[in-house]
């Protein structure tokens, strides 16, 4: 199970949909996060490698999310 910003992302969802489970990340933010991290948007969260999860985590940390809002 991938955990980003303290949120467990659903394993059976695509990355572009799963990231919207984090409060403060919408569809418009997801596009830039995925593009900057260099991760395939159509990939399932279950199939992400540790390296890809770390890239997403670093990019998400740059945004105002969850408690910061």
ABEGO torsion letter per residue (X at the ends): XBBBGGBBBBAABBAAAAAAABBGBBAAAAAAAAAAAGBBAABBAAABBAAAAAAAAAAAAABBBEAAX
